[in-house]
Amino acid sequence: MDDQLFVGDRKPSTDYMTELGNWDIVPEVPNDSNLYQKPYGGIWTSTFSDGESEWSETEHADGKYWRLTVSDDTEVFIIDSMDDLRSLPNRDEQKIAPDFEQVAESYDAVRATADGIDAAGLDAWEVESTVWFDWCFESVGLIQ
């Protein structure tokens, strides 16, 4: 998987994750009843390639930029279509609302591509991004 961009004032780490969500190394990623398309919690990144990320063009660009190198053995579920979204465990009979708590038991992260956001109507994701349930990074470096 390509390197990832994290935007924040503090260097992301397992300690940082613990402080953000009272996580014990592996973060709690509870389902959010107000935001059915996204989980509450996790570490959010965007793919960093050729010195750019979709986040660098949005409101997510406030703060320091950190480049995260993803471990080779990481399991990431990729939403690239409506079928991908529908294949995730669902927690609501009235609408498509992924059960991120259950997904986090099998995957380290979920990534929504730009095509997946458009095809599946994931408006809450805004731009290509990944939510991380586990710390899966070999290195973290400050970009700016």
BELUR-V808596 format. One record per residue. NEAR is the number of other C-alpha atoms within 8 Angstrom. Layout:
NEAR
NEAR
This chain:
4
8
11
12
13
12
12
11
6
6
9
11
7
8
8
10
15
12
8
7
9
9
11
6
10
8
14
11
12
9
11
9
5
4
8
11
10
11
12
8
9
13
8
9
12
13
13
12
8
4
5
7
11
10
10
9
8
7
7
8
10
7
7
11
12
15
13
13
11
13
8
5
4
8
7
9
8
9
13
13
11
10
6
10
11
9
6
9
10
10
8
7
6
4
5
11
9
13
11
12
10
8
11
11
6
6
11
13
13
12
12
13
12
9
8
14
18
9
10
9
7
11
7
7
11
7
9
13
12
12
11
12
14
10
10
8
9
8
7
11
7
9
7
5
